[in-house]
Amino acid sequence: MYRRTLLSTSITAGIVGAFFVIRPFQPTVQGQDMRIETEVYSGNARQPVFENITLFSDTSVYDFSRTGPEKITVYDRRTGRFVLLNVASRTKVILEQNTVDEYVEILKKRESLTKKEPFLFNPKFDETYNEATKQITLSSDQMTYKIKGTPSKSKESFDAYIDFANGYSKLSATDPRQMPPFARLEVNKAISNREIIPQEVERVYKPSNGVFGSAIKAKTKHFVVWTLSRKDRQRIDQALDYVTEFKEVSLPEYYGIAKSQSPTLAR
C-alpha cells in the first residue's frame, strides 16, 4: 500500500540518443536565465529541513538537492523529459513526459488512496488576491495556501518557471512516498494567472480522517536571482557530464523501494 508523505520537498531531471540537452553558454534564450534557492521548513522549525538550488538556462532546468544524498533533476523543457541523477550511486532514470502523465493518471484512479483522503485527489479552493502585497490565498476546510510573490523579470523567465513547476509537481506522482500533486497544480494555476514567481509559500493541511496524521504546517522560501554565476554554469556542466556517464536503472531501484510499491504502467 502506498504511504505518502505530506511534506513536498520544493519546487523543488545521460542519455546518448534518447535525451538531448543544449549545452550552456549558447545565447539562445538567455532572458530566462535565473537561479532559485529554496528552503523548506516543517511546522514552526527555525532551520530548514530541505534545501535545493534550481538553475534555469536555455531550454533546460537543473535542480540540485543540498540536503541528504546528492541528487540532481534535469528537465528538458522542449520535450518534457526528466533525467533523475543519484550522484552517490552514479545512477539515473529517464522519464518521458507521457510516462510522467501516465503515472499521474494511475494515481488518480487508485481507489485505496482516493477514498481515504478524497480532497488530495480532487482539491477545490476559494481564491483571493491582494494586488498590493502580491499575495494569493487559496483556502478550503482542509488545506490553505498563502503565496507571496514577485513579478518576473521577463516573460521568458516566467514561462520557464511555470513549465518546470507543473512538470516537477507531476513528477511526484512517480514516487509513492510523496504527496499527490493535485493541490500543488492548483497553486501553479493561481500563480500562472497572477504572473508572479513565489517568494514564500505557507501551507496548512488538516487531514479529514487522521489517516495522514494531524494538522501539518509547512513553509517554503524561494530566493530568486536573475542571473547565473560562473559556479552555477560549472554545476550545469557537471550535471550534463553525469547525464551521459551514469548507469540507467529502474524507477523502483532509483527510489530504493520495492517493485510492488511502484505502479505498473500499461504497455
Helices and strands as residue ranges (DSSP letters): G 30-32, E 34-42, E 50-57, E 60-65, E 71-76, E 81-86, E 91-95, H 97-108, H 111-114, G 118-121, E 126-130, E 135-139, E 143-151, H 155-171, G 172-174, H 182-194, E 196-205, E 216-225, H 230-245, E 247-248, H 251-255, G 259-261
